[in-house]
Amino acid sequence: MRHRTHIRDHDTEAAVFGRRVLVAMVVVVAAFVALASNMYHLQVSEHNELQTRSNDNRIKLLPLAPNRGLIYDRNGILLAENTPIYSLDVTPEEIDDLESTLNQLQQLLGFPDSTIERFYRNLKNQRRFNNVPLLDDVNEQQLAIFAAQQHKYPGVSIEARLIRNYPHKELLTHAVGYVAKINRSDVNRLRDSGELANYAASRTIGKLGIEKYYEKDLHGEVGYQSVEVNNRGRAVRTLSIEAPEPGQDIVLELDLELQKKAAELLGEQRGSIILMDATTGGVLAMASTPSYDPNWFVNGISVKQYQSLLNSTQSPLLNRATQGAYPPASTIKPQIGLLGLEDGIITEKTRIWDPGWFEIKGVDRRYRDWLAWGHGWVDVETAITESCDTFYYDLALKLGVDKISSFMGRFGFGEKTGIDIHEEVSALMPSRGWKRARFGQPWYAGETLSVGIGQSYWTATPMQLAVATAMVANKGEHLVPRLLRGKMQDGVFEESLITHREPLTLSNSDNWDIVTRGMRNVNMSQKGTAQSAFKDAPYSSAGKTGTAQVRSLGQEEEYNAEDIAERYRDNAMYVGYAPADEPKVVAVIAIENSLGGGGSIAAPVARKMLDLWHSRFNNEKKQQVKINADN
């Protein structure tokens, strides 16, 4: 059988091939057109956006912490400084076995388990490629040990930074305050105020006193460092730096030498001493004892240390100058006498007989004077000089508690003074309405008598007493106390403004002279309750002593400080100013549970403070005269 031979049709095959080539060419051209179009879109149309997105992945902005402003006293002595320290930082992203590395470091450097626990807490709020501090303050021995072994620990490094330091320790804690680590409540507060971004590189924030009140000024403005990072987010090259703006330096009214003297005079006693400029309201000294070292809080106080402060029966955390609420006792007798004169209840010549006690008609009780046999015939000036309780029992009963409460409110009692720290209480100025609202009880006449000598429910802070005393010295001018003297702005000192509240204007200005004469006699006349303390002083002065009862005595009970528990002893109080004719400084002393009264315990302390102030004030005047003469 013969096979059939197939004859090829070359024309048909050529036509098919040509069509296939054409289709392939169209596909290839279309692909190139699409590719070119996409490249144009990426390279031209979307260039700016894609470049920005690329840089975001390649470039990171790292925040730089500003240097905190320094704090000085009025004479340029440093009260709060920044000192360099070394910290041991860990970068988890560079460590293969973090737990093992931390355990090895613990054995090498000898830190407690709590340090590792704190590290893990901090790590929760950090990215793994960020440095996380393990040890905040590496000592010299640890630094030397780690330096010799550092090559064994990739991802662990020693970093230098500045930390707050308070060279005078517990001496200024309640005034200057301290900084401490930023916690969750700080973060929430900063976020709500829109300031969180400014703390991106900060580890601490002001927590107390001046450090907290002037936080915005002291902190400064955060800076940024632009760095190139690898695909794991680790910085490999610095591109540019926007330097942070350091915080402002501030100068306080405080005089370090006066502050040291106040702390020395208080010693182990609980109490407070205030010295205030009578012309500006500047606080020259503000001591509160006992105190504590603010440096404990800077790097994080231990639980044991904090519990020792919190549970101490001495209450070292309390700023007694602005938070200590004491019965003002007889220190407010000049103001009560002023109210009696202003209201017309008494005149300069009004006298009463003081047998050593006072009785309310129909009440079977005698209210005793501190002098058992009495002061005899007493007018308002004598009552201030000798601190006659009986005169003020009688006056208070005639005035009534509501008049007393209203008038004392004009001296600032019952409200905060406005001093530039947050740690202040308003204490209590009682009234009939207050007692009804607080206890649901009526006000009794006997309570009015107690208010008339600064007892009963009435409490005041030493700072309130300083303001009220300055108002008497300045005949009604109401100064707001201040710790800040001024700020350094671009190398130029800008002094803080003196601020006032509504002055107290009397219908008869002569009434000021009557009560100030009585206060002058307290210090300078033979029968004055502070005369022995101020005898032979090289300056004139005026004042008022007070002895505040902590525990009420029974009708027939006699007070003997040595026979009762220390916590129930009276408080010794003193308020005053100097010089008497041209007041420059106000002094307030409050000593808790003392073995004596205001005249024997508090007044001698005031004398020593005013002696030092007088010598320093005279030296300043001499230096100023010399400068003026040289110019």
C-alpha positions as CSV (number, residue, x, y, z in Angstrom):
1,M,0.0,0.0,0.0
2,R,1.5,3.3,-1.0
3,H,1.5,6.4,1.4
4,R,-0.1,9.6,0.3
5,T,2.3,12.5,0.0
6,H,1.1,15.9,1.8
7,I,2.0,19.0,-0.1
8,R,2.7,22.2,2.2
9,D,0.8,25.4,1.6
10,H,3.6,28.0,2.2
11,D,1.4,31.0,1.7
12,T,-1.0,29.9,4.4
13,E,1.7,29.2,6.8
14,A,3.3,32.6,6.2
15,A,0.0,34.3,6.7
16,V,-0.5,32.5,10.1
17,F,3.0,33.3,11.2
18,G,2.6,37.0,10.3
19,R,-0.6,37.3,12.3
20,R,1.1,35.7,15.3
21,V,4.0,38.0,15.1
22,L,1.7,41.0,14.9
23,V,-0.3,39.9,17.9
24,A,3.0,39.3,19.9
25,M,4.2,42.7,18.9
26,V,1.0,44.4,20.0
27,V,1.2,42.6,23.3
28,V,4.8,43.6,23.8
29,V,4.2,47.2,22.9
30,A,1.1,47.3,25.2
31,A,3.2,45.9,28.0
32,F,5.9,48.5,27.5
33,V,3.3,51.3,27.3
34,A,1.8,50.1,30.6
35,L,5.2,49.9,32.2
36,A,6.2,53.3,31.0
37,S,2.9,54.8,32.2
38,N,3.3,53.2,35.6
39,M,6.9,54.5,35.8
40,Y,5.7,58.0,34.9
41,H,3.0,57.8,37.6
42,L,5.6,56.7,40.2
43,Q,8.4,58.9,39.2
44,V,6.5,62.1,38.3
45,S,2.9,62.1,39.4
46,E,3.4,60.5,42.9
47,H,7.0,61.6,43.3
48,N,6.5,64.0,46.3
49,E,4.3,61.7,48.2
50,L,6.4,58.6,47.7
51,Q,9.6,60.4,48.6
52,T,8.0,61.6,51.8
53,R,6.9,58.0,52.6
54,S,10.3,56.7,51.8
55,N,12.0,59.2,54.1
56,D,9.6,58.4,56.9
57,N,10.8,54.8,56.7
58,R,14.4,55.8,56.4
59,I,14.7,58.9,58.7
60,K,13.6,59.2,62.3
61,L,13.3,62.2,64.6
62,L,14.7,61.5,68.0
63,P,13.8,63.9,70.8
64,L,16.5,65.6,72.8
65,A,15.9,66.6,76.4
66,P,16.5,70.2,77.4
67,N,18.7,71.1,80.3
68,R,16.6,72.1,83.3
69,G,16.9,75.7,84.6
70,L,18.9,76.2,87.7
71,I,17.5,77.7,91.0
72,Y,19.5,80.3,93.0
73,D,18.9,82.1,96.3
74,R,18.8,86.0,96.3
75,N,22.6,86.1,96.7
76,G,23.3,83.9,93.7
77,I,24.0,80.7,95.7
78,L,22.9,77.6,93.9
79,L,20.0,75.7,95.4
80,A,19.1,73.3,92.7
81,E,21.7,72.1,90.1
82,N,22.2,69.6,87.3
83,T,25.0,67.1,87.8
84,P,26.3,64.5,85.3
85,I,25.8,60.9,86.1
86,Y,26.2,57.6,84.2
87,S,23.3,55.2,83.6
88,L,23.4,51.6,82.3
89,D,21.0,51.4,79.4
90,V,19.8,48.3,77.5
91,T,18.6,48.1,73.9
92,P,16.5,44.9,73.8
93,E,16.5,44.8,69.9
94,E,20.2,44.1,69.9
95,I,20.0,41.3,72.6
96,D,19.2,37.7,71.7
97,D,18.4,36.5,75.2
98,L,17.3,39.4,77.3
99,E,16.5,37.5,80.4
100,S,19.9,35.8,80.5
101,T,21.7,39.1,79.9
102,L,19.9,40.8,82.8
103,N,20.7,37.9,85.1
104,Q,24.4,38.0,84.1
105,L,24.5,41.8,84.6
106,Q,22.9,41.3,88.1
107,Q,25.6,38.9,89.1
108,L,28.3,41.2,87.7
109,L,27.2,44.5,89.2
110,G,25.3,43.3,92.2
111,F,21.9,45.1,92.0
112,P,18.6,43.8,93.6
113,D,15.8,41.9,91.9
114,S,13.6,45.1,92.2
115,T,15.9,46.8,89.6
116,I,15.0,44.1,87.0
117,E,11.3,44.3,87.9
118,R,11.4,48.1,87.4
119,F,13.3,47.6,84.0
120,Y,10.5,45.4,82.7
121,R,7.8,47.9,83.8
122,N,9.7,50.6,81.9
123,L,10.1,48.3,78.9
124,K,6.3,48.1,78.5
125,N,6.2,51.8,77.7
126,Q,9.2,51.7,75.3
127,R,10.0,50.4,71.8
128,R,12.5,47.5,71.8
129,F,15.0,49.5,69.7
130,N,15.0,52.4,72.2
131,N,17.5,52.5,75.1
132,V,15.8,51.5,78.4
133,P,17.6,52.4,81.6
134,L,18.5,49.5,83.8
135,L,20.6,51.3,86.4
136,D,19.9,55.1,86.8
137,D,23.1,56.0,88.7
138,V,26.1,53.7,88.1
139,N,28.8,54.2,90.8
140,E,32.5,54.3,90.1
141,Q,33.0,50.6,91.0
142,Q,30.2,49.4,88.8
143,L,31.4,51.6,86.0
144,A,34.9,50.1,86.2
145,I,33.7,46.5,86.4
146,F,31.3,46.9,83.4
147,A,33.9,48.8,81.3
148,A,36.2,45.8,81.5
149,Q,33.5,43.3,80.5
150,Q,31.5,45.5,78.0
151,H,32.5,43.6,74.9
152,K,30.6,40.6,76.3
153,Y,27.3,42.5,76.3
154,P,26.2,43.8,72.9
155,G,23.2,46.0,73.3
156,V,24.2,47.2,76.8
157,S,25.9,50.6,77.1
158,I,26.9,53.3,79.6
159,E,25.2,56.6,78.8
160,A,26.0,60.0,80.3
161,R,23.2,62.4,81.2
162,L,22.3,65.2,83.7
163,I,20.3,64.7,86.8
164,R,18.8,67.1,89.3
165,N,20.7,67.5,92.6
166,Y,19.9,69.5,95.7
167,P,23.2,70.3,97.5
168,H,21.5,71.6,100.6
169,K,19.4,68.5,101.0
170,E,16.6,68.7,103.6
171,L,17.3,72.4,104.3
172,L,15.0,73.7,101.5
173,T,12.8,70.8,100.6
174,H,9.5,72.4,101.5
175,A,10.3,75.6,99.5
176,V,12.3,74.5,96.5
177,G,10.7,71.0,96.3
178,Y,12.0,68.3,94.0
179,V,11.7,66.6,90.6
180,A,10.8,62.9,90.3
181,K,10.2,60.4,87.5
182,I,7.2,61.0,85.2
183,N,4.4,58.6,86.1
184,R,1.1,57.7,84.5
185,S,-0.9,60.5,86.1
186,D,1.8,63.0,84.9
187,V,1.4,61.6,81.3
188,N,-2.3,62.0,81.4
189,R,-2.1,65.5,82.7
190,L,0.5,66.5,80.1
191,R,-1.6,64.9,77.4
192,D,-4.7,66.8,78.5
193,S,-2.8,70.1,78.5
194,G,-1.2,69.4,75.1
195,E,2.3,69.5,76.6
196,L,3.1,65.8,76.3
197,A,5.3,66.2,73.1
198,N,7.6,68.6,75.0
199,Y,8.4,65.8,77.4
200,A,9.3,63.2,74.8
201,A,12.9,63.0,76.0
202,S,12.4,63.9,79.7
203,R,12.5,61.4,82.5
204,T,11.5,63.7,85.4
205,I,9.1,66.5,86.2
206,G,8.6,68.9,89.1
207,K,6.6,67.3,91.9
208,L,6.7,69.8,94.8
209,G,7.4,73.4,95.7
210,I,9.1,75.8,93.3
211,E,10.1,72.9,91.0
212,K,6.4,72.1,90.4
213,Y,5.0,75.6,90.4
214,Y,7.4,76.9,87.8
215,E,7.7,73.7,85.9
216,K,7.0,75.3,82.5
217,D,9.8,77.9,83.0
218,L,12.3,75.4,84.4
219,H,11.8,72.6,81.9
220,G,12.6,74.3,78.6
221,E,11.7,73.2,75.0
222,V,12.5,69.7,73.6
223,G,14.9,69.5,70.7
224,Y,15.2,66.9,67.9
225,Q,17.9,64.9,66.2
226,S,17.3,63.6,62.7
227,V,18.9,60.2,62.2
228,E,19.0,57.6,59.4
229,V,17.8,54.2,60.6
230,N,18.2,50.7,59.3
231,N,15.3,48.3,58.5
232,R,15.1,47.3,62.1
233,G,14.7,50.9,63.3
234,R,18.3,51.3,64.7
235,A,20.0,54.6,64.2
236,V,23.0,54.4,61.9
237,R,23.8,58.0,61.0
238,T,23.0,61.5,62.3
239,L,21.7,63.8,59.6
240,S,20.8,67.0,61.5
241,I,20.2,68.4,65.0
242,E,17.7,71.0,66.3
243,A,19.2,71.9,69.7
244,P,16.8,71.9,72.7
245,E,16.1,75.2,74.4
246,P,17.2,75.0,78.0
247,G,14.9,76.0,80.8
248,Q,15.0,79.4,82.5
249,D,17.2,80.0,85.5
250,I,15.2,81.4,88.4
251,V,16.2,83.4,91.5
252,L,14.3,83.1,94.8
253,E,13.8,85.6,97.5
254,L,15.2,83.1,100.0
255,D,18.4,83.9,101.8
256,L,20.4,80.7,102.4
257,E,22.1,82.0,105.5
258,L,18.7,83.0,107.1
259,Q,17.3,79.6,106.1
260,K,20.2,77.8,107.7
261,K,19.7,79.9,110.9
262,A,16.0,79.0,111.0
263,A,16.7,75.3,110.7
264,E,19.4,75.5,113.3
265,L,17.1,77.3,115.8
266,L,14.3,74.8,115.3
267,G,16.6,71.8,115.6
268,E,14.7,68.7,116.5
269,Q,11.5,70.5,117.3
270,R,8.5,70.4,115.1
271,G,7.6,73.8,113.9
272,S,8.0,76.6,111.4
273,I,9.9,79.9,111.0
274,I,9.0,82.5,108.4
275,L,10.9,85.7,107.6
276,M,9.1,87.9,105.0
277,D,10.1,91.2,103.4
278,A,7.4,93.6,104.7
279,T,7.8,95.9,101.6
280,T,7.5,93.3,98.9
281,G,6.1,90.1,100.3
282,G,9.3,88.3,99.4
283,V,9.9,85.2,101.6
284,L,13.4,85.5,103.0
285,A,13.3,82.2,105.0
286,M,10.7,79.5,105.2
287,A,11.7,76.6,107.4
288,S,9.6,73.6,108.3
289,T,10.9,70.8,110.6
290,P,11.3,68.0,110.5
291,S,12.2,67.7,106.8
292,Y,13.7,65.1,104.4
293,D,16.3,64.8,101.6
294,P,14.6,65.6,98.3
295,N,17.4,63.8,96.4
296,W,15.7,60.5,97.5
297,F,12.9,61.2,95.0
298,V,15.0,62.2,91.9
299,N,15.8,58.6,90.8
300,G,12.9,57.0,92.4
301,I,12.5,56.6,96.2
302,S,12.5,53.1,97.6
303,V,9.4,51.7,99.2
304,K,11.1,51.5,102.5
305,Q,12.2,55.1,102.4
306,Y,8.8,56.4,101.4
307,Q,7.0,54.4,104.0
308,S,9.4,55.8,106.7
309,L,8.3,59.3,105.6
310,L,4.6,58.5,105.2
311,N,4.2,56.7,108.5
312,S,6.4,58.9,110.7
313,T,4.7,60.4,113.7
314,Q,6.7,63.6,113.0
315,S,5.0,64.2,109.7
316,P,8.1,65.3,107.7
317,L,6.1,65.5,104.5
318,L,4.0,68.3,105.9
319,N,5.1,71.9,105.0
320,R,4.2,73.4,108.4
321,A,4.7,77.0,107.0
322,T,1.8,76.7,104.6
323,Q,0.0,73.5,105.6
324,G,0.3,73.5,109.3
325,A,-3.1,74.7,110.7
326,Y,-2.6,75.9,114.3
327,P,-4.9,77.9,116.7
328,P,-3.4,81.4,116.3
329,A,-3.8,82.1,120.0
330,S,-3.0,85.6,121.2
331,T,-1.1,86.5,118.1
332,I,-4.4,87.8,116.6
333,K,-5.2,90.1,119.5
334,P,-4.1,93.2,117.6
335,Q,-6.6,92.5,114.8
336,I,-9.4,91.7,117.2
337,G,-8.6,95.0,119.1
338,L,-8.6,96.8,115.7
339,L,-12.1,95.5,115.0
340,G,-13.4,96.7,118.4
341,L,-12.0,100.1,117.7
342,E,-13.3,100.2,114.2
343,D,-16.8,99.0,115.2
344,G,-17.0,101.5,118.0
345,I,-17.4,98.8,120.7
346,I,-14.4,100.2,122.4
347,T,-12.2,103.4,122.2
348,E,-8.6,104.0,123.0
349,K,-9.7,105.0,126.6
350,T,-12.1,102.1,127.3
351,R,-11.0,100.1,130.3
352,I,-12.2,97.0,132.1
353,W,-11.3,95.5,135.4
354,D,-9.5,92.1,135.1
355,P,-9.5,90.0,138.3
356,G,-8.0,87.1,136.5
357,W,-11.2,85.6,135.1
358,F,-14.3,86.4,133.1
359,E,-17.9,85.2,133.5
360,I,-20.9,85.1,131.2
361,K,-24.2,86.0,132.9
362,G,-26.2,83.0,133.6
363,V,-23.3,80.6,132.9
364,D,-21.8,78.8,135.8
365,R,-18.2,78.9,134.6
366,R,-15.2,81.1,134.9
367,Y,-13.0,81.7,131.8
368,R,-9.5,82.2,133.2
369,D,-6.8,84.7,132.2
370,W,-3.3,83.3,131.8
371,L,-2.3,85.5,134.8
372,A,-4.2,84.0,137.7
373,W,-4.4,87.3,139.7
374,G,-5.3,89.4,136.7
375,H,-4.0,92.6,135.2
376,G,-6.1,95.1,137.0
377,W,-7.5,98.0,134.9
378,V,-6.8,97.3,131.3
379,D,-7.3,99.2,128.0
380,V,-6.8,97.9,124.5
381,E,-3.2,99.0,124.3
382,T,-2.4,97.4,127.6
383,A,-4.3,94.3,126.7
384,I,-2.1,93.8,123.6
385,T,1.1,94.6,125.6
386,E,0.4,92.2,128.4
387,S,-1.8,89.8,126.4
388,C,-4.8,90.1,128.7
389,D,-7.3,87.4,127.9
390,T,-10.1,88.9,130.1
391,F,-10.2,92.1,128.0
392,Y,-10.6,90.0,124.8
393,Y,-13.3,87.7,126.4
394,D,-15.3,90.8,127.1
395,L,-14.7,92.4,123.7
396,A,-15.4,89.2,121.7
397,L,-18.7,88.7,123.5
398,K,-19.8,92.2,122.6
399,L,-18.7,91.8,119.0
400,G,-20.1,88.4,118.3
401,V,-18.5,85.6,116.2
402,D,-20.0,86.7,112.9
403,K,-18.4,90.1,113.0
404,I,-15.1,88.6,114.1
405,S,-15.2,86.0,111.3
406,S,-16.0,88.6,108.6
407,F,-13.4,91.1,109.7
408,M,-10.7,88.5,110.1
409,G,-11.5,87.3,106.6
410,R,-10.3,90.6,105.3
411,F,-6.9,89.8,106.8
412,G,-6.8,86.6,104.8
413,F,-7.8,84.1,107.5
414,G,-9.8,81.2,106.1
415,E,-8.3,81.5,102.6
416,K,-5.0,80.7,100.9
417,T,-2.4,83.4,100.8
418,G,-1.6,82.9,97.1
419,I,2.1,82.1,97.7
420,D,3.8,80.6,94.7
421,I,3.7,76.9,95.7
422,H,0.8,74.5,95.4
423,E,1.2,73.0,98.9
424,E,-1.0,75.4,100.9
425,V,-4.2,75.1,102.9
426,S,-6.8,77.7,103.7
427,A,-7.1,76.6,107.4
428,L,-10.4,77.6,109.1
429,M,-12.1,80.9,110.1
430,P,-15.2,79.7,112.0
431,S,-18.6,81.4,112.0
432,R,-22.1,80.6,113.2
433,G,-23.2,79.5,109.7
434,W,-20.1,77.3,109.4
435,K,-20.8,75.4,112.6
436,R,-24.5,74.9,111.7
437,A,-23.5,73.5,108.2
438,R,-20.6,71.4,109.6
439,F,-22.1,69.9,112.8
440,G,-25.8,70.9,112.7
441,Q,-25.4,72.6,116.0
442,P,-25.9,76.2,117.3
443,W,-23.0,78.5,118.2
444,Y,-22.5,79.1,121.9
445,A,-21.4,82.2,123.7
446,G,-18.5,80.4,125.3
447,E,-17.1,79.5,121.9
448,T,-17.1,83.2,121.0
449,L,-14.9,83.9,124.0
450,S,-12.4,81.2,122.8
451,V,-12.4,82.7,119.3
452,G,-11.6,86.1,120.9
453,I,-8.2,84.8,122.1
454,G,-7.5,82.8,118.9
455,Q,-8.7,79.4,120.1
456,S,-11.8,77.2,119.6
457,Y,-12.3,76.1,116.0
458,W,-10.1,78.9,114.6
459,T,-6.9,77.7,112.8
460,A,-4.3,79.6,110.8
461,T,-1.1,78.8,108.9
462,P,2.1,80.6,109.8
463,M,2.0,82.1,106.3
464,Q,-1.4,83.5,107.0
465,L,-0.1,85.0,110.2
466,A,2.8,86.6,108.3
467,V,0.4,88.2,105.8
468,A,-1.9,89.4,108.6
469,T,1.0,90.8,110.6
470,A,2.4,92.6,107.5
471,M,-1.1,94.2,107.0
472,V,-0.9,95.6,110.5
473,A,2.7,96.8,110.0
474,N,1.8,98.4,106.7
475,K,-1.6,99.8,107.9
476,G,-3.8,97.8,105.6
477,E,-1.6,97.0,102.6
478,H,-2.3,93.4,101.6
479,L,0.8,91.8,100.1
480,V,0.8,88.4,98.4
481,P,3.8,86.4,99.7
482,R,6.2,85.2,97.0
483,L,9.2,82.9,96.8
484,L,10.2,84.0,93.3
485,R,12.4,87.0,93.0
486,G,12.9,86.9,89.2
487,K,13.9,84.9,86.1
488,M,16.8,84.9,83.8
489,Q,15.5,85.6,80.2
490,D,18.2,85.6,77.4
491,G,20.9,86.5,80.0
492,V,18.8,89.4,81.4
493,F,17.3,89.3,84.9
494,E,13.6,90.1,85.0
495,E,12.3,90.8,88.5
496,S,9.0,89.4,89.6
497,L,6.1,91.8,90.1
498,I,4.9,92.7,93.6
499,T,1.2,91.6,93.8
500,H,-1.4,92.9,96.2
501,R,-5.0,92.0,97.2
502,E,-7.6,94.5,98.3
503,P,-6.3,96.6,101.1
504,L,-8.0,97.0,104.4
505,T,-9.2,100.6,104.8
506,L,-10.3,101.9,108.2
507,S,-12.8,104.6,108.9
508,N,-10.3,106.0,111.4
509,S,-6.6,105.5,110.5
510,D,-5.5,106.4,114.0
511,N,-6.7,103.0,115.1
512,W,-3.7,101.5,113.3
513,D,-1.4,103.5,115.6
514,I,-3.2,102.3,118.8
515,V,-2.7,98.6,118.1
516,T,0.9,99.1,116.7
517,R,1.8,101.0,119.9
518,G,0.6,98.0,121.9
519,M,2.7,95.6,119.7
520,R,5.7,97.9,120.1
521,N,5.3,97.7,123.9
522,V,5.1,93.9,123.7
523,N,8.8,93.9,122.8
524,M,10.1,97.1,124.3
525,S,8.1,98.0,127.5
526,Q,8.8,96.6,131.0
527,K,5.5,94.6,131.1
528,G,5.6,93.4,127.5
529,T,5.4,89.6,127.1
530,A,8.4,89.5,124.8
531,Q,10.4,92.3,126.5
532,S,13.0,89.9,128.0
533,A,13.7,88.4,124.6
534,F,14.2,91.8,122.8
535,K,16.0,93.6,125.6
536,D,19.0,95.7,124.3
537,A,18.2,94.8,120.7
538,P,20.1,97.2,118.3
539,Y,16.9,97.9,116.4
540,S,13.3,98.7,117.3
541,S,10.6,96.1,116.9
542,A,7.0,95.2,117.5
543,G,5.3,91.9,118.0
544,K,2.8,89.7,119.7
545,T,3.3,86.4,121.6
546,G,0.8,83.6,121.7
547,T,0.5,80.3,123.6
548,A,-2.0,77.9,121.8
549,Q,-3.7,75.2,123.8
550,V,-3.7,71.8,122.1
551,R,-6.0,70.2,124.7
552,S,-8.8,71.9,126.6
553,L,-8.4,72.1,130.3
554,G,-11.2,71.4,132.8
555,Q,-12.6,74.1,135.0
556,E,-10.3,73.4,138.0
557,E,-7.5,71.7,136.0
558,E,-4.0,73.3,136.2
559,Y,-1.7,73.2,133.2
560,N,1.8,71.8,133.8
561,A,3.8,71.0,130.6
562,E,6.2,68.6,132.3
563,D,3.3,66.5,133.7
564,I,1.5,65.8,130.4
565,A,2.3,63.9,127.3
566,E,4.5,65.8,124.8
567,R,1.8,65.7,122.1
568,Y,-0.6,67.7,124.4
569,R,1.7,70.5,125.3
570,D,0.9,74.0,124.2
571,N,2.3,75.5,120.9
572,A,4.6,78.5,121.3
573,M,3.8,81.3,118.8
574,Y,5.2,84.7,118.0
575,V,4.5,87.3,115.2
576,G,6.3,90.6,114.8
577,Y,8.1,93.0,112.6
578,A,11.1,95.4,112.6
579,P,12.0,98.2,112.7
580,A,8.9,99.3,114.5
581,D,8.6,102.7,112.9
582,E,9.5,101.7,109.3
583,P,8.8,97.9,108.9
584,K,11.1,96.0,106.7
585,V,10.7,92.5,107.8
586,V,8.0,90.3,109.3
587,A,8.8,87.3,111.5
588,V,6.5,84.4,112.4
589,I,7.5,81.5,114.8
590,A,5.4,78.4,115.5
591,I,6.9,75.7,117.7
592,E,4.7,72.7,118.4
593,N,4.3,71.1,121.9
594,S,6.9,73.2,123.6
595,L,7.9,73.4,127.3
596,G,7.1,77.1,127.4
597,G,4.9,79.8,125.9
598,G,5.3,82.3,123.2
599,G,7.2,84.8,125.3
600,S,9.8,82.3,126.7
601,I,10.2,80.0,123.7
602,A,9.1,81.6,120.4
603,A,10.1,85.2,121.1
604,P,13.8,84.4,121.7
605,V,13.9,82.5,118.4
606,A,12.5,85.5,116.7
607,R,15.1,87.7,118.3
608,K,17.9,85.6,116.9
609,M,16.4,85.5,113.4
610,L,16.0,89.3,113.4
611,D,19.5,89.9,114.8
612,L,20.9,88.0,111.8
613,W,18.6,89.8,109.4
614,H,19.6,93.1,110.9
615,S,23.3,92.4,110.4
616,R,22.8,91.2,106.8
617,F,20.5,94.1,106.0
618,N,23.0,96.6,107.3
619,N,25.8,95.0,105.3
620,E,23.6,95.2,102.1
621,K,23.0,98.9,102.8
622,K,26.7,99.6,103.3
623,Q,27.6,97.7,100.1
624,Q,24.9,99.6,98.2
625,V,26.2,102.9,99.5
626,K,29.7,102.0,98.4
627,I,28.5,101.0,94.9
628,N,26.6,104.3,94.6
629,A,29.7,106.2,95.8
630,D,32.0,104.4,93.3
631,N,29.6,105.2,90.5
